[in-house]
Amino acid sequence: MPDDGQSEPVMGGSDDATVVEKAEGIMAQVKADAPDASEPELVVLLRQRFADAGIESDDDDLVRMARWIAGDE
């Protein structure tokens, strides 16, 4: 059975993106992937995606992003 996980950026040039551009892309992707997720679930997803991208993040920032994605901010 093939591994369905994404191990590399899909779009050409994505390695050239700034940290802000990568963060915005991660937020957009999480919003698209989990539109009905709760804020705690979004924090977990964001933490994992940021770690996968090698971007440091703190809990306060992750909570703010999760609130924005959930439409509460």
C-alpha positions as CSV (number, residue, x, y, z in Angstrom):
1,M,0.0,0.0,0.0
2,P,1.5,3.4,-1.0
3,D,2.3,6.0,1.6
4,D,-0.2,8.8,1.2
5,G,1.8,11.3,3.3
6,Q,3.4,14.3,1.7
7,S,7.1,14.3,2.2
8,E,8.1,17.2,-0.1
9,P,6.6,20.5,-1.3
10,V,4.3,19.9,-4.2
11,M,4.5,23.2,-5.9
12,G,7.7,24.3,-7.7
13,G,9.4,27.2,-6.1
14,S,7.9,26.5,-2.7
15,D,11.4,26.1,-1.3
16,D,12.0,29.7,-2.1
17,A,9.1,31.0,0.0
18,T,9.7,33.2,3.0
19,V,8.7,32.0,6.5
20,V,5.7,34.3,6.4
21,E,4.6,33.0,3.0
22,K,5.1,29.4,4.3
23,A,3.1,30.2,7.4
24,E,0.3,31.7,5.4
25,G,0.3,28.7,3.1
26,I,0.1,26.3,6.1
27,M,-2.8,28.2,7.6
28,A,-4.7,28.2,4.3
29,Q,-4.1,24.5,3.9
30,V,-5.2,23.6,7.4
31,K,-8.3,25.7,6.9
32,A,-9.1,23.8,3.7
33,D,-8.2,20.4,5.2
34,A,-10.1,20.7,8.4
35,P,-12.9,23.3,8.0
36,D,-15.0,21.9,10.9
37,A,-12.1,21.2,13.3
38,S,-12.2,22.7,16.9
39,E,-9.6,25.2,18.0
40,P,-7.7,22.6,20.0
41,E,-7.7,20.3,17.0
42,L,-6.5,23.1,14.8
43,V,-3.6,23.9,17.2
44,V,-2.5,20.2,17.0
45,L,-2.7,20.3,13.1
46,L,-0.8,23.6,13.0
47,R,1.9,22.5,15.4
48,Q,2.5,19.4,13.3
49,R,2.5,21.2,10.0
50,F,4.9,23.9,11.3
51,A,7.2,21.3,12.7
52,D,7.1,19.4,9.3
53,A,8.1,22.7,7.6
54,G,10.9,23.3,10.0
55,I,9.3,26.5,11.3
56,E,9.4,27.3,15.0
57,S,6.1,28.3,16.6
58,D,4.9,29.0,20.1
59,D,1.6,28.1,21.6
60,D,0.3,31.7,21.7
61,D,0.8,32.1,18.0
62,L,-0.7,28.7,17.3
63,V,-3.8,29.6,19.3
64,R,-4.2,32.9,17.5
65,M,-3.9,31.1,14.1
66,A,-6.4,28.5,15.2
67,R,-8.9,31.2,16.2
68,W,-8.5,32.9,12.9
69,I,-9.0,29.7,11.0
70,A,-12.0,28.9,13.1
71,G,-13.4,32.3,12.3
72,D,-13.3,33.5,16.0
73,E,-10.8,36.2,15.4
